[in-house]
Amino acid sequence: MSDATESTETAPEPSEEDIFEQKAVRLAKREKLIASGREAYPVAVPIDTTIPELRAKYSELVADDTTGDIVGIAGRVVFARNTGKLCFATLQSGDGSRIQAMVSLAEVGEESLEEWKELVDLGDHVFVSGEVISSRRGELSVLVKGWQLATKAILPLPNMYSELSDEARMRSRYLDLIVREQARTTVRARAAVNASLRATFTAHEYLEVETPMLQTIHGGASARPFTTHSNAFDTELYLRIAPELFLKRAVVGGIDRVFEINRNFRNEGADSTHSPEFAMLEAYEAYGDYNQMADLTQELVQNAAIAVSGSLVVTWADGTEYDLGGQWDRISMYDSLAAASGLEITPQSEVAYLAEHAKAIGVEVPLPTHGKLIEELWEHYIKPDLTRPTFVMDFPVDTSPLVRDHRAIAGVVEKWDLYIRGFELATGYSELVDPVIQRERFVEQALLASKGDPEAMRLDEEFLRALEHGMPPSGGMGMGIDRLLMAITGLGIRETILFPLVK
């Protein structure tokens, strides 16, 4: 006997006209099934095992052997070849595992064999029952004694032998998952990452909570919000740009170690590292600081890497190996910028001095402030050359309105950004808990907003009221889940999001 997967020929992608014709033919088959009293979409089929279970159980079965094991399985038909007295089909499960179904005249009879040939198409889900065997070429198979359609597919599958275009993968991720192993692997990797993050937090006695996505005042980050309108309350609302201000309320209330894995929305550009809707992790620890949060973040990332790849040396989709092991570097933003630029740059450097240098090297900074100039210059000089995972420490005050002043260095705050693969993966603070200073920072942000800065924060009286009840000294961190997948897999952000936003 020959095997379907070894005999099927590559077919070109169907045209729109071909798809229209195939849909009409498949709809006619659906009608014929229903007219004969059978179901095209039964509520259930009598499966008693799965394709992955059979592959695991009979992984050592030799060629041309039998087992005597009668099973009932279901899967999607992804390859098929029909001959006179014997038909072959490859059935695929949701995880991509496959098994061959062999439908023969001797086992099912002439009427059932002809119905298989006439009614079953690529893409259909079918149930088959029969003995588990190995074909003459060693292909694990079910010698079918009975079969039933589980779902009739009205549209054909794309060509299983060729890659979908990037646009098609994004728009029709369900097809991507059917035809491409990497797509299924990425979904499993994301699930493993989230499970690992939760396990690490549980080991550190953190509690997971949920905070509002609809907010009356957007805050917790410098970003443009999406706006919407509540009919019930007749008020304008914002989709959250960050959960920070609500999680800090939880710390005020006595939840000393708290985290949330959430969806954030920022009405900004989209590129290889940014998406308007994205998954975010934020965590806060009473009586912690930014050094402790850096330690925790390194542990979170390294545990996630092990959960996905079994090693701290991960292999990206293009085959590149990247080492997430060891103790990660911690560098000063100001010191590294001064060394790379050859300029005398300190937290006290004047805006005019920084702006003049930025202009000279072609770095544009709309609405320039000291902090924005420092960060843009740092990205120009340092960011392109960061290869190892690196914590960039101690940021300007005016770009970090929710962060505590540095305990020893005037003019900076205790904040770090973590860079992996050349992009920012996470950020961490020693949190500002003084309500008087926090109010002053909010007022400064409001002035920036009045000057046209669309990313400036708004003054949040309810959050300030919570701080006035007393928030303990705390450390906080935030990390993009999509970007964490990028760091571990080497993929772009739209590949790590199951259903990315597309026009």
N, C-alpha and C positions, 0 to 999 in steps of 0.2 A: 504493500500500500504506500502511496505517496502522501505527503502532508500538505495541507492548504497553505500554510505560511511559507513553504518552500516553493510553491508552484504559482502563486498569484503574481500577475504581471503588474508593473507600474502603469497607472492610468493618468492621463492629464487631468488637470483641474476642470470640473464641469463649467460650462458657460451658463449665463443667466437663462438662456433659452433651454439648455439641457435641464437645469434645475426645475424650471417651470414644468417641463414635460414629465420629469421624474415625480414631481409632486402630484400631478394628475394621475399617473399610474398608481402611485402608492395610495392615494385617496380611493381609487377604485378597488384596490385590494382590501382596504379597510371596510368598504361597503359590502364586499363579497363575504368577508368574515362575519359581519354582523347579520347579513341576510341569511346565512347558513345556521344561525343560532349560536355561533361562538362569539367570544369576546376578543376585541382588539386591545382592550385595556382592563384585564381582570383585576379585581381588588387584591388578589394574592395568588401565588403559585406555591406548590408544595416543596420548597427547597429544604434540604436537611443538612447541607454543608455549603462551604464557599470555595471558590477557586483558589484563594490563597491557602486555605486549609489543606486542600488536595495536593497542591504543589509542595507544601511542607511535608505532608505525610508520605508522599511517594517520590521524594527527591532522588532516591537511589534506584528507582525502578529501571531495569535494563530493557533494551529494545526488544520488541515483539514478545512482550510478556503480558500475562493477565493477572488479575487480583481477586476476582470473585466478589469484589466490593460493589454493590449496587447503590448509586447515589442519585440525588436530585439537586441540580445546580441551575443557576441562572446567570446570564451575562449579556453584554452587548456584542452583536456580531460586527467584527471589525475587518475580517477577511472571509471570503467564501469562494468555493469552487464546486460547481455542480457537474457531475458526469452522468453517464447512463444509469448505473446501478449503485453508485456511491457518491455521496456529497460530503464535502468537508466544510467546516466553519470554525473560525477562531473566535472564542468567546472571551471577552475582557471584563474584569471586575473594576470597581471604582478605583482601586489602588493601582491599576495597570497590569495586574496579574492576568495571565492568559492560559487557556486550555483549549485543546482541539475537540470538537464534536464531530463524530463520524456517523452519518445517517445512511444506512444501507438498506437495499431492497430486502435482503434476507432477514433483517431485524425488525423493520417497521412495516413492511408490506408495500405493495404498489401504490395504493391510494394515498397513504401518508407520505411516501417519498415524493409523489407528484405534487402534493400540496406544499411540501417544503420548498420544492423548486419554484412553485408558482407564487407563494405568499411571503417568503422570508427574504428580506433585503438587508444590505449593509446598514448598520445603525439600529436595527431592531433589537429589542431585548427579548431573548427567548429562554424558556425553561426546557431543560432536557433531563431525562432520567435514563440510566443505563449503567453498564459495568465500566469501571476504571481499568484501562489497559494502556499499554505502550505500543505505539505503531512500529512498523518495521524499521523506521528511521529514528526510533527512540523518542517520538513526540508523545508526551503525556496526553491521553485522550479519554473521552467518554464514548463508548460504543452505544449509540442511542437506541433505546427500545421504545421510547415515547417522548413526545415533545409538545410544546404549547407556546404560542406567542404570549409574552408578558407585556410588551408595549410595542405598538406599531409606529415606527418613525416615518413621518410624512415628508421630511426633508432629508436629502442624502448627506452623508458625512463628507468632509473635505478629504482630499487625497492623503492617505495615511503615510505615504512615502516622502512627502515634501513638507517643508516648514510653512506654517501660516505666516503671512506678513505681520509686521509689528502692529499695524493698525487693526488687523483682523483679530490678533491675539487679545488686544486690549478691549475691543468692542464685544467680542464673543468668547469670553474667557471659558465658558462651558465647553466650547469646541477645543480650545487650547488644552484643557484638562483631559479631554478624551484622547487627543492625538499626540501629546508631547509629555514625555516623562519628566522633563525639568519643571514643567508647570505643576505637576502633582508633587514632586519633591519639594518645591518651594512652599506649598501649602502645608505639607507635613513639617517642614522646618520651622515655619511660623508658629504652628501649634506647639512644637517642642520648646521653642524660645519662650512663649508665654507661660507654659507649664514650669519651665526652669526658673523664670523670674519670680513666679508666685512661690515656688519651693524655697528659693533663697530668702525671700522676705519672711516667709513663715519661720524659717530657721532663726531669723533675727527678731522674731516676735512682733512683726508688723501686722496691722489690721488693714484689710482691703475695704474701701468704701466707694460710694458713687456720689458724684456731685452734679449739679445742674448743667445741662447743655444750653438751655435757654436762660439768658441772664439780662437783667435790666441795665447793668453797667459792665462793659467788657474790661477785663484787666488780667494781670498776671504775666503779661508779655508785651513787647512793643510790636504791634502788628495791626493791620487793617482788619476789621471785623466784617462778617456778613450780617446784614440786618434783615429782620422780618417783622411782621405785625401780628399781634395777638388780638383776635376778634373778641375773645372772652373778656380780656382786661382792657381792650381798646388802648393799647400802648405799643410802642416800638420796643423790640427785643433784639438781642444780639446772640448769634451762635458763639459759644465760648471759644476764645483763642487760647485759653489755658485754665486749668482747674485750681491754680495756686491759691487764690485768695479764699476759696472755700475750704481747701485742705488745711490752710492755716487756722481757719475758724475751728476746725476739728481739733487741732492741737491746743488752741485756747480752751476748748471744752474738756480737755483731759485725755484725748486719744494721743498718747505720747509718741507712738510710732505708727504712721499711717501712709498708705500708698493707694494709688489709683491707676489702672490701665484704661485709657479713655480715648474718645474721638475728639479731636480739635479741628477747628475750621478757621482758615486765614485767607482773606480775600486778596491774595497776592499772586505773583507769577508762578508758573509751573515749569520745571525743568528737570534735569536728571537727578536732582537731590531734593526737590520741593514738590509738594502736592497740596492743592487747596484744602483737601480733607486728609487727615493723617492720624495715625495712632500714636499716643504719647503715654509715657510712664512718668508719674511724679511721685516723690516720696519725701516725707518730713520726719525728723527725729528730734524730740525734745532733748535738750542738753547735749546735742551734737554740734559739730561745726563743719566747715567746708572740707577740712582734711579728712574727717571721718566719712563724709559722703563720697569723697574721692576713693577711699578704700572700698566702700560698699559698692560703688559703681564698677570698679575694676572686677570685683568678685562677681557681680551680676553678669557682666559681659563674658568673663571667662567661663563661668558655669554654663551660660547659654551656648557658647561655642562648643563645649564638651557635649552638651545635650544634643546638638545637631550633628557634629562631625566625629565625636569621640576623642577629640584632640584639641589642644590649644593652637596647633598649626592647622589652620583651615585651608581648604582648597576651593578657590573661587570657580565660577562657572567656566572661565576661560582657561582653567588649568593652573593658574598662578597660586603658589602657596604663600600664605601670610601668617606671620607668627604673632599671636595674641598673648603669648606666655610672658613670664617674668614680671618684674616690677616696672611699671611704666614711668617714663620720664615726667618730671614736673619742671616747667620753665616759667620764668617771669615774662609777662607781656612787655613791660617797659624795658627790662634789661635786654631781652632778645631783640627788640626793635632797635634799640640804640646800637647794639653790636652789629646788626645786619646793615643798618643804614649809614653807620659811621657818624651819626649826628648826636649831639647832646640832647637827649630826649628824656624828660622826667615828668612826674605828675604835675609839675608846676610850669611846664612849657606853655607859652602863650599861643592862643588860637591863631594869631596872625603869622607867627613863625611856622607853625605846623601847616597852615593853609598854603603859605608860600612854597614850602617844599612839596606838598601834595601836587600843586599846580605844575611845578617844575618837572615832575616825573609822570604827569598825566593821570593822576588819581583824582577823580571828581567826587566831591562830597556836597550834596545839596544841604542847605541849612546847616553849615558846619558848626560844630561845637568841639571842644577839646577832646571829649571822649570819642565822638564819631570819627574825627581825624586820626586819633591814635589807632582805633580799631581798623580803619580802612588802610592806613599805612602798614599796620602789622600784617594784614592779609596780603598786601602787595609784596612785602619783603620776606615773610616767614612761611606763610601757609603753603605755597607751592612746593616747598622742600621738606615738609613734614611727612615722614614715611612711617616711622614707628608710632604706636599709640602714645599720645602725649597730652598731658594736662597743662593747659596754658593758664597761669595763675595771675590773680590780682589785676582787676580791671579798673578803668576810670569810673569815678563816682557818677558822672552825669548820664551815663548810659545804663546804669544799674540801680534804678530807683527803689528796688525792694531788698537791697543788699546792705549788710552792716559794714560800716567803715572798718578798714584794716586796723588791727590792734596795735601795729607797730609802724606802719608806713603811711604817712599823711598823703591825702589826695587820692587814695585808691580804696577799693572795697574788696572784701574777701569772697571773690568769685573765681571760678575756673570754668573753662570750656574744654571738653575732651575732643581731640581730633583723631580720627582713624580713617585710613584710606584717603586722607587729604580733605575730608569734610568734617564739619562739626557734628558729633554724635550726641553729646550730652552736655549739660551745664549744671553747676552746683554752687550753692551759696552758704555762707554763714548768714542766717536770716536777720533782717532788720526787724526788731521787735519793739523799738522805742516809738510810741504813737506820735510823739511831738515831731521827731525827725521825719517819720514817715509822712506826716501831713505836709511838712515843708517840701519833701521830695515830690509829692503829688501836685502841689501848687506849681513847682517848677515844670512838671510835665504839662500841666494845664496851660502854662505860658507858651510852651513849645507848640501845643495844639493850636493855640490862638494865632501863632505865626505861620500856620499851615502844615505842621508835621502830622500826617495822617496816622502815624504809628504811635504817637504819644499816648500815655495812659490817661485815664480819667480819674478824677477824685472820687473815691468810693467811701462815703460816710459810714456805711454799715460795717465795712471791713475795719475802718479806723475805730469804730465803737467797740468792735471785738478786741482789737489790740489794747484799748484802754482798760479792758477787764484783765489784762495781764497775760501775755504769751511768754512762755519760758524761753531762754536761749535755745536756739534750734539750728540744725543744719537741714538743707533741702537739696534735692536734685531733680532734674528732668531729663528724659532720654526718649528720642524718637524710636518707636518699635520698627517702623519701616526701615529707618536708617540702620538699626541694629542688624536687621536681616541683610541689608546691603553690605555691611562690614563682614558678615560671616559668609555670605554666598558670592559676593562680588557682582551682584546684579544691580540694575538701575532701579529707581524707586517704583516705577510703574509695574515692574515685574514682581516686586515684593508685595504689592497691594493686590488682593484677589480680584476686586472689581474697581479699577481706577477710573476716575472721572475723565471722560473724553467728550469732545465736542460732537 
